[in-house]
Amino acid sequence: MKRIIEFDSAPPGWYARWRMSHEVTRSSPLTVWALVEDSDSGATQVVGVDALGQWQGSLENEPGWDFVRYFYLPVDAGQPDDLFSPAQTEMERVPHPQR
């Protein structure tokens, strides 16, 4: 089992990209960077926790959301084309083709 043992705010511009299907990705802004410990091995790693509370390696992520990578996009460069916001309505949650 993995558990978060420490966390710190993620600066604006950091995102997690998730694969929904072969052609579709979604990016979600990171809210915190977290230090995660594996209780079986004692190993630790740093992960980004996104606006949905998902993080790489969590067993509680949304079904069908496969982690791809973290990336940084300067705030003045705009937002990713495949941005997903948990505050959007169902009609606004249109999948975007993979980059």
Biopython code that builds the backbone (N, CA, C, O; Angstrom):
import numpy as np
from Bio.PDB.StructureBuilder import StructureBuilder

atoms = [
    (1, "MET", "N", (0.841, -1.170, 0.000)),
    (1, "MET", "CA", (0.000, 0.000, 0.000)),
    (1, "MET", "C", (0.892, 1.241, 0.000)),
    (1, "MET", "O", (1.939, 1.271, 0.648)),
    (2, "LYS", "N", (0.463, 2.253, -0.730)),
    (2, "LYS", "CA", (1.208, 3.505, -0.781)),
    (2, "LYS", "C", (0.443, 4.566, -0.007)),
    (2, "LYS", "O", (-0.788, 4.596, -0.008)),
    (3, "ARG", "N", (1.202, 5.438, 0.655)),
    (3, "ARG", "CA", (0.556, 6.525, 1.390)),
    (3, "ARG", "C", (1.385, 7.791, 1.269)),
    (3, "ARG", "O", (2.611, 7.745, 1.166)),
    (4, "ILE", "N", (0.698, 8.913, 1.283)),
    (4, "ILE", "CA", (1.363, 10.213, 1.225)),
    (4, "ILE", "C", (1.860, 10.547, 2.620)),
    (4, "ILE", "O", (1.087, 10.541, 3.579)),
    (5, "ILE", "N", (3.163, 10.843, 2.737)),
    (5, "ILE", "CA", (3.727, 11.153, 4.050)),
    (5, "ILE", "C", (4.106, 12.625, 4.200)),
    (5, "ILE", "O", (4.304, 13.106, 5.316)),
    (6, "GLU", "N", (4.207, 13.339, 3.078)),
    (6, "GLU", "CA", (4.542, 14.765, 3.123)),
    (6, "GLU", "C", (4.120, 15.388, 1.801)),
    (6, "GLU", "O", (4.130, 14.717, 0.769)),
    (7, "PHE", "N", (3.747, 16.675, 1.823)),
    (7, "PHE", "CA", (3.385, 17.338, 0.568)),
    (7, "PHE", "C", (3.690, 18.823, 0.635)),
    (7, "PHE", "O", (3.847, 19.393, 1.715)),
    (8, "ASP", "N", (3.772, 19.450, -0.559)),
    (8, "ASP", "CA", (4.032, 20.874, -0.696)),
    (8, "ASP", "C", (3.282, 21.367, -1.930)),
    (8, "ASP", "O", (3.106, 20.617, -2.890)),
    (9, "SER", "N", (2.848, 22.603, -1.910)),
    (9, "SER", "CA", (2.096, 23.170, -3.036)),
    (9, "SER", "C", (2.891, 23.088, -4.334)),
    (9, "SER", "O", (4.105, 23.289, -4.349)),
    (10, "ALA", "N", (2.189, 22.792, -5.417)),
    (10, "ALA", "CA", (2.816, 22.780, -6.745)),
    (10, "ALA", "C", (2.699, 24.176, -7.342)),
    (10, "ALA", "O", (1.614, 24.757, -7.327)),
    (11, "PRO", "N", (3.783, 24.724, -7.864)),
    (11, "PRO", "CA", (3.711, 26.042, -8.500)),
    (11, "PRO", "C", (2.802, 25.995, -9.732)),
    (11, "PRO", "O", (2.668, 24.943, -10.357)),
    (12, "PRO", "N", (2.184, 27.113, -10.085)),
    (12, "PRO", "CA", (1.351, 27.159, -11.296)),
    (12, "PRO", "C", (2.163, 26.744, -12.527)),
    (12, "PRO", "O", (3.355, 27.034, -12.627)),
    (13, "GLY", "N", (1.502, 26.071, -13.445)),
    (13, "GLY", "CA", (2.141, 25.662, -14.692)),
    (13, "GLY", "C", (2.479, 24.182, -14.764)),
    (13, "GLY", "O", (2.826, 23.689, -15.838)),
    (14, "TRP", "N", (2.386, 23.453, -13.643)),
    (14, "TRP", "CA", (2.664, 22.020, -13.642)),
    (14, "TRP", "C", (1.379, 21.235, -13.878)),
    (14, "TRP", "O", (0.335, 21.540, -13.301)),
    (15, "TYR", "N", (1.472, 20.210, -14.742)),
    (15, "TYR", "CA", (0.314, 19.394, -15.116)),
    (15, "TYR", "C", (0.681, 17.915, -15.112)),
    (15, "TYR", "O", (1.847, 17.547, -15.249)),
    (16, "ALA", "N", (-0.338, 17.078, -14.953)),
    (16, "ALA", "CA", (-0.207, 15.633, -15.167)),
    (16, "ALA", "C", (-0.995, 15.295, -16.421)),
    (16, "ALA", "O", (-2.137, 15.727, -16.579)),
    (17, "ARG", "N", (-0.390, 14.529, -17.302)),
    (17, "ARG", "CA", (-1.100, 14.094, -18.519)),
    (17, "ARG", "C", (-1.515, 12.637, -18.326)),
    (17, "ARG", "O", (-0.722, 11.801, -17.894)),
    (18, "TRP", "N", (-2.775, 12.354, -18.657)),
    (18, "TRP", "CA", (-3.372, 11.026, -18.519)),
    (18, "TRP", "C", (-3.870, 10.559, -19.876)),
    (18, "TRP", "O", (-4.369, 11.364, -20.662)),
    (19, "ARG", "N", (-3.742, 9.289, -20.157)),
    (19, "ARG", "CA", (-4.242, 8.716, -21.410)),
    (19, "ARG", "C", (-5.602, 8.079, -21.135)),
    (19, "ARG", "O", (-5.756, 7.260, -20.229)),
    (20, "MET", "N", (-6.589, 8.485, -21.950)),
    (20, "MET", "CA", (-7.943, 7.950, -21.834)),
    (20, "MET", "C", (-8.148, 6.794, -22.820)),
    (20, "MET", "O", (-8.844, 5.824, -22.523)),
    (21, "SER", "N", (-7.539, 6.918, -23.975)),
    (21, "SER", "CA", (-7.584, 5.891, -25.021)),
    (21, "SER", "C", (-6.350, 6.094, -25.891)),
    (21, "SER", "O", (-5.520, 6.958, -25.606)),
    (22, "HIS", "N", (-6.231, 5.307, -26.940)),
    (22, "HIS", "CA", (-5.059, 5.422, -27.815)),
    (22, "HIS", "C", (-4.920, 6.828, -28.396)),
    (22, "HIS", "O", (-3.805, 7.325, -28.555)),
    (23, "GLU", "N", (-6.051, 7.475, -28.716)),
    (23, "GLU", "CA", (-6.012, 8.794, -29.359)),
    (23, "GLU", "C", (-6.290, 9.966, -28.424)),
    (23, "GLU", "O", (-6.109, 11.117, -28.821)),
    (24, "VAL", "N", (-6.723, 9.706, -27.200)),
    (24, "VAL", "CA", (-7.203, 10.790, -26.339)),
    (24, "VAL", "C", (-6.372, 10.908, -25.061)),
    (24, "VAL", "O", (-6.126, 9.918, -24.372)),
    (25, "THR", "N", (-5.941, 12.148, -24.757)),
    (25, "THR", "CA", (-5.277, 12.446, -23.489)),
    (25, "THR", "C", (-6.012, 13.584, -22.806)),
    (25, "THR", "O", (-6.743, 14.344, -23.443)),
    (26, "ARG", "N", (-5.809, 13.690, -21.503)),
    (26, "ARG", "CA", (-6.313, 14.828, -20.744)),
    (26, "ARG", "C", (-5.211, 15.257, -19.794)),
    (26, "ARG", "O", (-4.502, 14.431, -19.219)),
    (27, "SER", "N", (-5.081, 16.574, -19.643)),
    (27, "SER", "CA", (-4.110, 17.125, -18.701)),
    (27, "SER", "C", (-4.863, 17.803, -17.583)),
    (27, "SER", "O", (-5.859, 18.491, -17.807)),
    (28, "SER", "N", (-4.375, 17.601, -16.378)),
    (28, "SER", "CA", (-5.006, 18.174, -15.198)),
    (28, "SER", "C", (-3.943, 18.932, -14.408)),
    (28, "SER", "O", (-2.836, 18.424, -14.224)),
    (29, "PRO", "N", (-4.262, 20.145, -13.935)),
    (29, "PRO", "CA", (-3.267, 20.908, -13.177)),
    (29, "PRO", "C", (-2.882, 20.193, -11.881)),
    (29, "PRO", "O", (-3.724, 19.588, -11.217)),
    (30, "LEU", "N", (-1.598, 20.272, -11.535)),
    (30, "LEU", "CA", (-1.155, 19.718, -10.256)),
    (30, "LEU", "C", (-1.486, 20.703, -9.145)),
    (30, "LEU", "O", (-1.375, 21.916, -9.318)),
    (31, "THR", "N", (-1.890, 20.166, -8.012)),
    (31, "THR", "CA", (-2.156, 21.009, -6.849)),
    (31, "THR", "C", (-1.022, 20.922, -5.835)),
    (31, "THR", "O", (-0.672, 21.917, -5.202)),
    (32, "VAL", "N", (-0.445, 19.723, -5.682)),
    (32, "VAL", "CA", (0.673, 19.537, -4.753)),
    (32, "VAL", "C", (1.661, 18.518, -5.306)),
    (32, "VAL", "O", (1.312, 17.673, -6.130)),
    (33, "TRP", "N", (2.907, 18.616, -4.835)),
    (33, "TRP", "CA", (3.903, 17.566, -5.000)),
    (33, "TRP", "C", (3.905, 16.804, -3.685)),
    (33, "TRP", "O", (3.914, 17.418, -2.618)),
    (34, "ALA", "N", (3.897, 15.479, -3.743)),
    (34, "ALA", "CA", (3.806, 14.676, -2.525)),
    (34, "ALA", "C", (4.918, 13.635, -2.468)),
    (34, "ALA", "O", (5.343, 13.097, -3.490)),
    (35, "LEU", "N", (5.377, 13.366, -1.254)),
    (35, "LEU", "CA", (6.316, 12.282, -1.006)),
    (35, "LEU", "C", (5.480, 11.070, -0.612)),
    (35, "LEU", "O", (4.770, 11.098, 0.393)),
    (36, "VAL", "N", (5.568, 10.008, -1.409)),
    (36, "VAL", "CA", (4.750, 8.812, -1.210)),
    (36, "VAL", "C", (5.645, 7.666, -0.771)),
    (36, "VAL", "O", (6.725, 7.455, -1.324)),
    (37, "GLU", "N", (5.183, 6.931, 0.231)),
    (37, "GLU", "CA", (5.936, 5.792, 0.743)),
    (37, "GLU", "C", (5.182, 4.498, 0.455)),
    (37, "GLU", "O", (3.971, 4.416, 0.660)),
    (38, "ASP", "N", (5.905, 3.496, -0.019)),
    (38, "ASP", "CA", (5.345, 2.160, -0.209)),
    (38, "ASP", "C", (5.532, 1.421, 1.114)),
    (38, "ASP", "O", (6.664, 1.188, 1.539)),
    (39, "SER", "N", (4.431, 1.052, 1.766)),
    (39, "SER", "CA", (4.530, 0.439, 3.089)),
    (39, "SER", "C", (5.176, -0.949, 3.049)),
    (39, "SER", "O", (5.725, -1.399, 4.055)),
    (40, "ASP", "N", (5.117, -1.628, 1.908)),
    (40, "ASP", "CA", (5.731, -2.956, 1.806)),
    (40, "ASP", "C", (7.251, -2.880, 1.704)),
    (40, "ASP", "O", (7.961, -3.604, 2.401)),
    (41, "SER", "N", (7.749, -1.998, 0.828)),
    (41, "SER", "CA", (9.194, -1.934, 0.587)),
    (41, "SER", "C", (9.892, -0.814, 1.357)),
    (41, "SER", "O", (11.107, -0.858, 1.553)),
    (42, "GLY", "N", (9.127, 0.192, 1.794)),
    (42, "GLY", "CA", (9.723, 1.347, 2.455)),
    (42, "GLY", "C", (10.280, 2.366, 1.481)),
    (42, "GLY", "O", (10.781, 3.410, 1.896)),
    (43, "ALA", "N", (10.198, 2.076, 0.186)),
    (43, "ALA", "CA", (10.693, 2.999, -0.844)),
    (43, "ALA", "C", (9.809, 4.243, -0.897)),
    (43, "ALA", "O", (8.603, 4.175, -0.660)),
    (44, "THR", "N", (10.430, 5.379, -1.213)),
    (44, "THR", "CA", (9.678, 6.625, -1.350)),
    (44, "THR", "C", (9.893, 7.200, -2.744)),
    (44, "THR", "O", (10.909, 6.943, -3.390)),
    (45, "GLN", "N", (8.920, 7.981, -3.194)),
    (45, "GLN", "CA", (9.040, 8.686, -4.468)),
    (45, "GLN", "C", (8.216, 9.959, -4.393)),
    (45, "GLN", "O", (7.278, 10.065, -3.603)),
    (46, "VAL", "N", (8.582, 10.926, -5.228)),
    (46, "VAL", "CA", (7.834, 12.174, -5.315)),
    (46, "VAL", "C", (6.849, 12.046, -6.468)),
    (46, "VAL", "O", (7.216, 11.632, -7.568)),
    (47, "VAL", "N", (5.587, 12.407, -6.207)),
    (47, "VAL", "CA", (4.552, 12.372, -7.241)),
    (47, "VAL", "C", (3.790, 13.690, -7.215)),
    (47, "VAL", "O", (3.747, 14.379, -6.195)),
    (48, "GLY", "N", (3.194, 14.026, -8.345)),
    (48, "GLY", "CA", (2.315, 15.179, -8.418)),
    (48, "GLY", "C", (0.882, 14.727, -8.202)),
    (48, "GLY", "O", (0.452, 13.723, -8.768)),
    (49, "VAL", "N", (0.139, 15.467, -7.381)),
    (49, "VAL", "CA", (-1.277, 15.175, -7.148)),
    (49, "VAL", "C", (-2.073, 16.215, -7.917)),
    (49, "VAL", "O", (-1.889, 17.417, -7.721)),
    (50, "ASP", "N", (-2.968, 15.748, -8.803)),
    (50, "ASP", "CA", (-3.692, 16.692, -9.652)),
    (50, "ASP", "C", (-4.968, 17.200, -8.986)),
    (50, "ASP", "O", (-5.286, 16.829, -7.856)),
    (51, "ALA", "N", (-5.686, 18.053, -9.704)),
    (51, "ALA", "CA", (-6.882, 18.699, -9.172)),
    (51, "ALA", "C", (-7.998, 17.710, -8.844)),
    (51, "ALA", "O", (-8.931, 18.056, -8.120)),
    (52, "LEU", "N", (-7.919, 16.491, -9.364)),
    (52, "LEU", "CA", (-8.904, 15.454, -9.046)),
    (52, "LEU", "C", (-8.465, 14.593, -7.867)),
    (52, "LEU", "O", (-9.206, 13.711, -7.433)),
    (53, "GLY", "N", (-7.263, 14.845, -7.344)),
    (53, "GLY", "CA", (-6.739, 14.031, -6.255)),
    (53, "GLY", "C", (-6.046, 12.766, -6.740)),
    (53, "GLY", "O", (-5.736, 11.883, -5.941)),
    (54, "GLN", "N", (-5.801, 12.672, -8.040)),
    (54, "GLN", "CA", (-5.141, 11.500, -8.615)),
    (54, "GLN", "C", (-3.628, 11.688, -8.595)),
    (54, "GLN", "O", (-3.130, 12.808, -8.714)),
    (55, "TRP", "N", (-2.906, 10.588, -8.444)),
    (55, "TRP", "CA", (-1.457, 10.632, -8.502)),
    (55, "TRP", "C", (-0.938, 9.310, -9.041)),
    (55, "TRP", "O", (-1.561, 8.259, -8.886)),
    (56, "GLN", "N", (0.224, 9.395, -9.679)),
    (56, "GLN", "CA", (0.854, 8.234, -10.306)),
    (56, "GLN", "C", (1.018, 7.113, -9.290)),
    (56, "GLN", "O", (1.646, 7.303, -8.249)),
    (57, "GLY", "N", (0.457, 5.949, -9.588)),
    (57, "GLY", "CA", (0.601, 4.796, -8.710)),
    (57, "GLY", "C", (-0.528, 4.609, -7.714)),
    (57, "GLY", "O", (-0.553, 3.601, -7.008)),
    (58, "SER", "N", (-1.462, 5.543, -7.633)),
    (58, "SER", "CA", (-2.579, 5.407, -6.697)),
    (58, "SER", "C", (-3.554, 4.343, -7.190)),
    (58, "SER", "O", (-3.807, 4.235, -8.390)),
    (59, "LEU", "N", (-4.094, 3.569, -6.273)),
    (59, "LEU", "CA", (-5.098, 2.568, -6.622)),
    (59, "LEU", "C", (-6.492, 3.182, -6.708)),
    (59, "LEU", "O", (-7.440, 2.510, -7.114)),
    (60, "GLU", "N", (-6.624, 4.447, -6.331)),
    (60, "GLU", "CA", (-7.927, 5.106, -6.295)),
    (60, "GLU", "C", (-8.129, 6.094, -7.437)),
    (60, "GLU", "O", (-9.055, 6.903, -7.381)),
    (61, "ASN", "N", (-7.294, 6.052, -8.466)),
    (61, "ASN", "CA", (-7.462, 6.937, -9.620)),
    (61, "ASN", "C", (-8.729, 6.576, -10.378)),
    (61, "ASN", "O", (-9.262, 5.476, -10.234)),
    (62, "GLU", "N", (-9.206, 7.520, -11.192)),
    (62, "GLU", "CA", (-10.375, 7.279, -12.033)),
    (62, "GLU", "C", (-10.095, 6.103, -12.966)),
    (62, "GLU", "O", (-9.006, 6.018, -13.534)),
    (63, "PRO", "N", (-11.057, 5.192, -13.133)),
    (63, "PRO", "CA", (-10.857, 4.081, -14.066)),
    (63, "PRO", "C", (-10.611, 4.596, -15.486)),
    (63, "PRO", "O", (-11.282, 5.522, -15.942)),
    (64, "GLY", "N", (-9.649, 3.992, -16.175)),
    (64, "GLY", "CA", (-9.361, 4.377, -17.551)),
    (64, "GLY", "C", (-8.421, 5.555, -17.695)),
    (64, "GLY", "O", (-8.100, 5.946, -18.818)),
    (65, "TRP", "N", (-7.967, 6.136, -16.587)),
    (65, "TRP", "CA", (-7.017, 7.246, -16.642)),
    (65, "TRP", "C", (-5.629, 6.663, -16.390)),
    (65, "TRP", "O", (-5.279, 6.362, -15.249)),
    (66, "ASP", "N", (-4.841, 6.505, -17.447)),
    (66, "ASP", "CA", (-3.494, 5.954, -17.332)),
    (66, "ASP", "C", (-2.474, 7.089, -17.371)),
    (66, "ASP", "O", (-2.456, 7.885, -18.310)),
    (67, "PHE", "N", (-1.627, 7.156, -16.348)),
    (67, "PHE", "CA", (-0.641, 8.227, -16.246)),
    (67, "PHE", "C", (0.344, 8.162, -17.405)),
    (67, "PHE", "O", (0.832, 7.089, -17.760)),
    (68, "VAL", "N", (0.635, 9.337, -17.998)),
    (68, "VAL", "CA", (1.617, 9.442, -19.079)),
    (68, "VAL", "C", (2.872, 10.136, -18.566)),
    (68, "VAL", "O", (3.960, 9.560, -18.603)),
    (69, "ARG", "N", (2.726, 11.386, -18.081)),
    (69, "ARG", "CA", (3.899, 12.135, -17.617)),
    (69, "ARG", "C", (3.464, 13.422, -16.939)),
    (69, "ARG", "O", (2.309, 13.838, -17.034)),
    (70, "TYR", "N", (4.418, 14.046, -16.249)),
    (70, "TYR", "CA", (4.252, 15.406, -15.734)),
    (70, "TYR", "C", (4.902, 16.344, -16.739)),
    (70, "TYR", "O", (5.865, 15.973, -17.409)),
    (71, "PHE", "N", (4.381, 17.548, -16.842)),
    (71, "PHE", "CA", (5.031, 18.535, -17.701)),
    (71, "PHE", "C", (4.764, 19.934, -17.162)),
    (71, "PHE", "O", (3.812, 20.170, -16.419)),
    (72, "TYR", "N", (5.642, 20.853, -17.564)),
    (72, "TYR", "CA", (5.538, 22.247, -17.150)),
    (72, "TYR", "C", (5.238, 23.101, -18.366)),
    (72, "TYR", "O", (5.858, 22.943, -19.418)),
    (73, "LEU", "N", (4.286, 24.005, -18.216)),
    (73, "LEU", "CA", (3.935, 24.958, -19.258)),
    (73, "LEU", "C", (3.889, 26.330, -18.596)),
    (73, "LEU", "O", (3.032, 26.566, -17.744)),
    (74, "PRO", "N", (4.795, 27.248, -18.967)),
    (74, "PRO", "CA", (4.790, 28.569, -18.329)),
    (74, "PRO", "C", (3.394, 29.195, -18.384)),
    (74, "PRO", "O", (2.682, 29.073, -19.381)),
    (75, "VAL", "N", (3.026, 29.856, -17.310)),
    (75, "VAL", "CA", (1.689, 30.437, -17.189)),
    (75, "VAL", "C", (1.377, 31.362, -18.357)),
    (75, "VAL", "O", (0.251, 31.359, -18.856)),
    (76, "ASP", "N", (2.348, 32.153, -18.803)),
    (76, "ASP", "CA", (2.093, 33.089, -19.908)),
    (76, "ASP", "C", (2.004, 32.395, -21.269)),
    (76, "ASP", "O", (1.727, 33.048, -22.275)),
    (77, "ALA", "N", (2.237, 31.072, -21.311)),
    (77, "ALA", "CA", (2.125, 30.310, -22.561)),
    (77, "ALA", "C", (0.714, 29.750, -22.769)),
    (77, "ALA", "O", (0.450, 29.089, -23.773)),
    (78, "GLY", "N", (-0.179, 30.011, -21.832)),
    (78, "GLY", "CA", (-1.547, 29.508, -21.961)),
    (78, "GLY", "C", (-1.724, 28.175, -21.259)),
    (78, "GLY", "O", (-0.961, 27.823, -20.360)),
    (79, "GLN", "N", (-2.746, 27.436, -21.684)),
    (79, "GLN", "CA", (-3.068, 26.154, -21.074)),
    (79, "GLN", "C", (-2.950, 25.041, -22.113)),
    (79, "GLN", "O", (-3.018, 25.303, -23.314)),
    (80, "PRO", "N", (-2.775, 23.804, -21.657)),
    (80, "PRO", "CA", (-2.689, 22.688, -22.603)),
    (80, "PRO", "C", (-3.990, 22.539, -23.400)),
    (80, "PRO", "O", (-5.073, 22.849, -22.903)),
    (81, "ASP", "N", (-3.870, 22.062, -24.635)),
    (81, "ASP", "CA", (-5.046, 21.842, -25.479)),
    (81, "ASP", "C", (-5.981, 20.794, -24.898)),
    (81, "ASP", "O", (-7.189, 20.841, -25.129)),
    (82, "ASP", "N", (-5.433, 19.850, -24.147)),
    (82, "ASP", "CA", (-6.249, 18.766, -23.597)),
    (82, "ASP", "C", (-6.572, 18.978, -22.116)),
    (82, "ASP", "O", (-6.769, 18.014, -21.376)),
    (83, "LEU", "N", (-6.625, 20.247, -21.686)),
    (83, "LEU", "CA", (-6.869, 20.572, -20.282)),
    (83, "LEU", "C", (-8.203, 20.020, -19.811)),
    (83, "LEU", "O", (-9.224, 20.174, -20.480)),
    (84, "PHE", "N", (-8.182, 19.375, -18.650)),
    (84, "PHE", "CA", (-9.394, 18.890, -17.999)),
    (84, "PHE", "C", (-9.508, 19.611, -16.673)),
    (84, "PHE", "O", (-8.538, 19.686, -15.918)),
    (85, "SER", "N", (-10.676, 20.139, -16.385)),
    (85, "SER", "CA", (-10.919, 20.794, -15.105)),
    (85, "SER", "C", (-12.086, 20.101, -14.427)),
    (85, "SER", "O", (-13.136, 19.931, -15.047)),
    (86, "PRO", "N", (-11.936, 19.695, -13.167)),
    (86, "PRO", "CA", (-13.037, 19.028, -12.475)),
    (86, "PRO", "C", (-14.245, 19.935, -12.288)),
    (86, "PRO", "O", (-15.331, 19.451, -11.968)),
    (87, "ALA", "N", (-14.079, 21.241, -12.480)),
    (87, "ALA", "CA", (-15.196, 22.174, -12.328)),
    (87, "ALA", "C", (-16.030, 22.287, -13.604)),
    (87, "ALA", "O", (-17.083, 22.925, -13.593)),
    (88, "GLN", "N", (-15.579, 21.679, -14.703)),
    (88, "GLN", "CA", (-16.316, 21.751, -15.960)),
    (88, "GLN", "C", (-17.588, 20.910, -15.893)),
    (88, "GLN", "O", (-17.672, 19.948, -15.129)),
    (89, "THR", "N", (-18.572, 21.287, -16.702)),
    (89, "THR", "CA", (-19.785, 20.485, -16.824)),
    (89, "THR", "C", (-19.508, 19.328, -17.769)),
    (89, "THR", "O", (-18.481, 19.320, -18.448)),
    (90, "GLU", "N", (-20.404, 18.353, -17.824)),
    (90, "GLU", "CA", (-20.242, 17.217, -18.730)),
    (90, "GLU", "C", (-20.100, 17.668, -20.176)),
    (90, "GLU", "O", (-19.309, 17.090, -20.922)),
    (91, "MET", "N", (-20.850, 18.692, -20.589)),
    (91, "MET", "CA", (-20.789, 19.169, -21.967)),
    (91, "MET", "C", (-19.422, 19.764, -22.300)),
    (91, "MET", "O", (-18.989, 19.716, -23.451)),
    (92, "GLU", "N", (-18.744, 20.323, -21.304)),
    (92, "GLU", "CA", (-17.432, 20.938, -21.529)),
    (92, "GLU", "C", (-16.308, 19.906, -21.535)),
    (92, "GLU", "O", (-15.198, 20.216, -21.967)),
    (93, "ARG", "N", (-16.567, 18.702, -21.071)),
    (93, "ARG", "CA", (-15.540, 17.664, -20.957)),
    (93, "ARG", "C", (-15.393, 16.896, -22.259)),
    (93, "ARG", "O", (-15.607, 15.685, -22.310)),
    (94, "VAL", "N", (-15.033, 17.602, -23.286)),
    (94, "VAL", "CA", (-14.878, 16.995, -24.607)),
    (94, "VAL", "C", (-13.459, 16.465, -24.741)),
    (94, "VAL", "O", (-12.504, 17.220, -24.559)),
    (95, "PRO", "N", (-13.295, 15.167, -25.060)),
    (95, "PRO", "CA", (-11.938, 14.627, -25.235)),
    (95, "PRO", "C", (-11.226, 15.297, -26.401)),
    (95, "PRO", "O", (-11.852, 15.664, -27.395)),
    (96, "HIS", "N", (-9.935, 15.450, -26.275)),
    (96, "HIS", "CA", (-9.116, 16.040, -27.327)),
    (96, "HIS", "C", (-8.169, 14.986, -27.876)),
    (96, "HIS", "O", (-7.704, 14.124, -27.131)),
    (97, "PRO", "N", (-7.882, 15.044, -29.161)),
    (97, "PRO", "CA", (-6.935, 14.081, -29.740)),
    (97, "PRO", "C", (-5.567, 14.192, -29.081)),
    (97, "PRO", "O", (-5.180, 15.254, -28.593)),
    (98, "GLN", "N", (-4.857, 13.096, -29.078)),
    (98, "GLN", "CA", (-3.508, 13.051, -28.514)),
    (98, "GLN", "C", (-2.595, 13.985, -29.272)),
    (98, "GLN", "O", (-2.735, 14.155, -30.483)),
    (99, "ARG", "N", (-1.661, 14.590, -28.565)),
    (99, "ARG", "CA", (-0.660, 15.450, -29.209)),
    (99, "ARG", "C", (0.396, 14.614, -29.857)),
    (99, "ARG", "O", (1.329, 15.151, -30.453)),
]
sb = StructureBuilder()
sb.init_structure("model")
sb.init_model(0)
sb.init_chain("A")
sb.init_seg("    ")
for serial, (resi, resn, name, xyz) in enumerate(atoms, 1):
    if name == "N":
        sb.init_residue(resn, " ", resi, " ")
    sb.init_atom(name, np.array(xyz, "f"), 0.0, 1.0, " ", f" {name:<3s}", serial, name[0])
structure = sb.get_structure()
